[in-house]
Amino acid sequence: MEGEFEVVKKYIMTPGPTPISEEVLLEHARPLMHHRSPEFSKIFIEVTEKLKKLFKTKNDVFILTSSGTGAMEAAVTNFFSTGDKVLVASVGNFGERFKKISSRFNLEVISLDYEWGDSANPEDIKKVLVDNPDIKGVMVQFSETSTGAINDIKAIGNIVKNYPAILIVDAISGLGASDLRTDEWNLDVVAGGSQKALSAPTGVAFISISDKAWKLNEKSNLPRFYFDLAAAKNYSQKTPPQTPWTPGISIIVAMNRAIDMLFEEGLEKVFERHRILALATQKAVEKMGLQLLVKDESKRGFSVTSIIVPDGIDAKELTKTMRVKYGVTIAGGQGKLSGKIIRIGHLGYFGMFDSIIVISALEMTLKELGYKFEVGSGITEAERIFMENNYLND
Ligand SMILES: *Cc1c(COP(=O)(O)O)cnc(C)c1O
């Protein structure tokens, strides 16, 4: 295993970017359209409408040309003023990112920090809001991709709606994998990205904005230019609707097909598929004697599984062997979990045999690295769960 390119067939099994279907890749490869042409306009309007359906919202949804972090930055810079107090409920590396962006733009950050692998407790958020009625915004992840935990956004929305603060949800890896209801759950700002559960090319983010958030936007003085959502709104009201700057045209064209595929499968079935993929992956690695980072089953999301690297195994060697020898790319830990966990993404254009591939590669790699377990125990368990859940037959 000297060279890096011995394996011909390769698999991306990370929690973003995710595998892209041939259908979406073909759309991505269409000849470039001009972004002010009627041809693109039609697609742009369609994608925006479809995103609203995916977000389950009547609010404005804007497409930004950036990775997901751009939408997080837009969520921070468009609604507050210098020195405003915001609450970040942080359960992992992406919660930390909200803190960093907020501090960089001179907001006063109050943070609720949870152990990585845990979820935010909505009652804690309520307590902080009661004690600090001047908080202008609450920021939280839906699916925390660095740990695999999911937050109870419905319960948090039910609390924050009673306060002046707006609720900002980073749903970048959760949207399209787990049910999220922007309007029903009172979510003021929701951020999503093209390269996670949508399984579209990387480089486009989206953001929804409620009336409550627009009111704050009018008074907000933080510096912004590229991510000025009032400019996005202004251009969206032109005939035909447009973006202020040149968008990721080909990505948006590809997204049109990617979102259609979710609706053709049916959103409920999409979420059920993700639930079963997560369950199979989690039960399989537990059968192999491995420990999951998220101990409480009810706090595990459907997008990604974080596994604690067993004693005596080097995390970097594990991921490298999987990638170089077996062609399977998974992710390592982020931030303080670097070297301590590995993460398997099972979201987007992902089916049960993809799970079998990644579990099989993990088994062969662990065996080679000297971990003691019964080879085949993981895939056997995954197969059992797929058969039990009638996955194929409905
Ligand atoms: C992927 C992701 C992001 C954004 O990361 P980018 O690399 O900027 O796309 C933000 N939050 C969560 C929860 C994510 O999974």
The ligand as a Gaussian input file, in Angstrom:
#p B3LYP/6-31G(d) Opt

LIG

0 1
 C      -20.951000      21.065000       6.963000
 C      -21.504000      21.873000       8.043000
 C      -21.334000      23.257000       8.103000
 C      -20.670000      24.078000       7.064000
 O      -19.460000      23.646000       6.642000
 P      -18.916000      24.138000       5.222000
 O      -17.636000      23.402000       5.124000
 O      -18.753000      25.595000       5.290000
 O      -19.939000      23.751000       4.205000
 C      -21.899000      23.932000       9.158000
 N      -22.604000      23.315000      10.095000
 C      -22.812000      21.993000      10.076000
 C      -23.633000      21.380000      11.146000
 C      -22.264000      21.230000       9.037000
 O      -22.493000      19.915000       8.990000

